[in-house]
Structure formats: structure tokens, C-alpha cells
Amino acid sequence: MSPSKPASAGAALQPRRWVPVLTPAQLQRQAARLHQAVPSLAAAYSDALRRWMGDPVLRLVGLPIITECYRSPERQDELYEQGRSKPGPVVTYKRGGESNHNKVPTPALDVAFLLADGSVSWSALLLSKFARLMKAADARVHWGGDWPGFKDRPHFEVLG
């Protein structure tokens, strides 16, 4: 069926796939978060994002977004308490001041995916695909999904 011709009667219509799009406020928040990162990490993320969005299949699956970049020691302590004295899964083993997120500029950022329905996903499969793009953009990028033991799949950092 060509785009200019109507579907014939009885033909099954294919569901439309929507590409997730950020609002202007969300775009501004993403830019501010990326600005917190060390230049090499920001460049790797920007390159990986460009390559992700340039792939017609990947961009339909979800839009990579930075959920955290710089994190105050107080915020780090809040996250440390999760899964310990607060409900939820353990998401970090670092207390305030111990994480690379606590440095300015920060060599660490966390990624998730905005889906077409507006929800956010931390899919291990999507994160592993994005990790390949991040590591291809800069060989100094380390992915938390590669760590032995605790797998911090949303986490990317560049050292040195």
C-alpha cells in the first residue's frame, strides 16, 4: 500500500508508531543536566544520542534521557537509604561524597528511556544497546552494566 492510496476495505491497518518527543521544558532540563558533565562524557553522550536518534528502529523504541548527572551529597545519601531504611530496591552502595556523581563537573550520568506513551523505562536491553554507542563514542566510558557484582545499568562514567 502506498502512502497516497487509501487502504482497501478489509485490509488490516498497521498501528502507528510514535516517536517520543521532549517538551521544551524537558529539553531545557536535559541540556542543564548534560552541562553538569565533564566535557568528554557530555560529548560521548551527545554522539551516542545522535546515533540512536539516527537509527529508524531505535528511535521508535524510546528516547534516551539523562535522569541524573551531578548529585548533591544529600541526594546521594537519600538514594543510599533506598532499600535500607527506606522502601525500594538498593540503587547505590555509595554514601554522600563517595560517588562520582558528587563531583563538579561530574564524570558520571544516569540514563533511562522516555517511551512513546510518556512512561520512563530502565530496560536492561535498551541500556545495553545505548552502552555500546556510548563506549563506541569514547573508549574511556565505563558502563555500570559491565561491573562485576552489582550491575548499575543506568550508570555511565568516564575516568581520566
Residue pairs with C-beta under 8 A, 6 or more apart in sequence:
1 7
1 8
1 11
7 13
17 60
17 116
18 116
19 59
19 60
19 63
19 116
20 62
20 63
20 113
20 114
20 115
20 116
20 118
21 63
22 30
22 63
22 65
22 114
26 65
30 65
30 66
33 66
33 68
33 69
33 70
33 109
34 42
34 45
34 46
34 66
34 69
34 109
35 42
36 69
36 70
36 104
36 105
36 106
37 45
37 69
37 105
37 106
37 107
37 108
37 109
38 105
38 106
38 107
38 158
39 105
40 138
40 140
40 158
41 106
41 107
41 108
41 109
41 138
41 141
41 156
41 157
41 158
43 137
43 138
44 134
44 137
44 138
44 141
44 156
44 158
45 66
45 109
45 111
45 134
45 137
45 156
47 133
47 137
47 138
48 64
48 130
48 133
48 134
48 136
48 137
49 64
51 133
51 136
51 137
52 58
52 59
52 64
52 130
52 133
53 59
53 63
58 129
60 116
61 113
61 126
62 113
62 114
62 115
62 116
62 121
62 123
62 126
63 113
63 114
64 111
64 112
64 113
64 130
65 111
65 112
65 113
65 114
65 120
66 109
66 110
66 111
67 110
67 111
67 112
67 120
67 154
68 101
68 109
68 110
69 101
69 106
69 108
69 109
69 110
70 101
70 102
70 103
70 104
70 105
70 106
71 79
71 99
71 101
71 102
71 106
72 96
72 102
73 96
73 97
73 102
74 96
75 96
76 92
76 94
76 95
76 96
76 97
76 98
76 99
76 101
76 102
77 95
77 96
78 86
79 91
79 92
80 92
80 93
80 94
80 95
80 96
82 88
82 89
82 90
82 91
82 92
83 89
83 90
83 91
84 90
91 152
92 99
92 152
93 150
96 102
99 108
100 106
100 107
100 108
100 157
100 159
101 108
101 109
101 110
107 157
107 158
107 159
108 155
108 156
108 157
109 155
109 156
109 157
110 154
110 155
110 156
111 127
111 130
111 154
111 156
112 120
112 121
112 122
112 154
113 120
113 121
113 122
113 123
113 126
113 127
114 120
115 121
122 153
122 154
124 145
124 153
127 145
127 153
127 154
128 145
128 153
131 143
131 145
131 146
131 153
131 156
134 141
134 143
134 156
135 141
135 143
138 158
140 158
140 159
140 160
141 156
141 157
141 158
142 156
142 157
142 158
142 159
143 153
143 155
143 156
144 151
144 152
144 153
144 154
144 155
144 156
144 157
145 151
145 152
145 153
